[in-house]
Amino acid sequence: MSKLIRNFISKLSGKFASRTYPLRHDLNVPISISFAPAKTTGKLTMIGGALSIKGQTKDLSSNGIAFIVDSIRLKEHYLVGENRVLNVELDLPNGKIAMQIIGQRYEQIGEHLSISKYLIGANIVDMSQIERDIYEEYLKFGSKRKKQIKSVLSLDGTNG
């Protein structure tokens, strides 16, 4: 009897744990990453806007993204670490959006060093409400929404 109760509690706690993390969506869109604007500390000024890198998302969720890039750093500045805020632009089918993220972890992927890439996981820290709405719509519908709109327009004969 106690084994049955332990199994029930284990399954129940597993269901609660799975609901505490946002659902990840395997959505691949172009991404552009740059450093947050320059910060001045004493006589040292870090220039941020000129450094950028392009890549591809691996998955998206309501509070984070994972993306793949060719390098883990831009010049001497690493993309992950030191709570460095990165500016990101996603080229979604329903519009370009901008957000700010902080890289949390990375891993090198690829079989050979000459073609290695980096998978970076990051938390979203800031996004305007309009861009949040566009992003959430894309998470909910993916590319299907755009296809549905096109098919409705072509069926009614006004476009197409």
Disulfide bonds with the S-S distance in Angstrom:
none
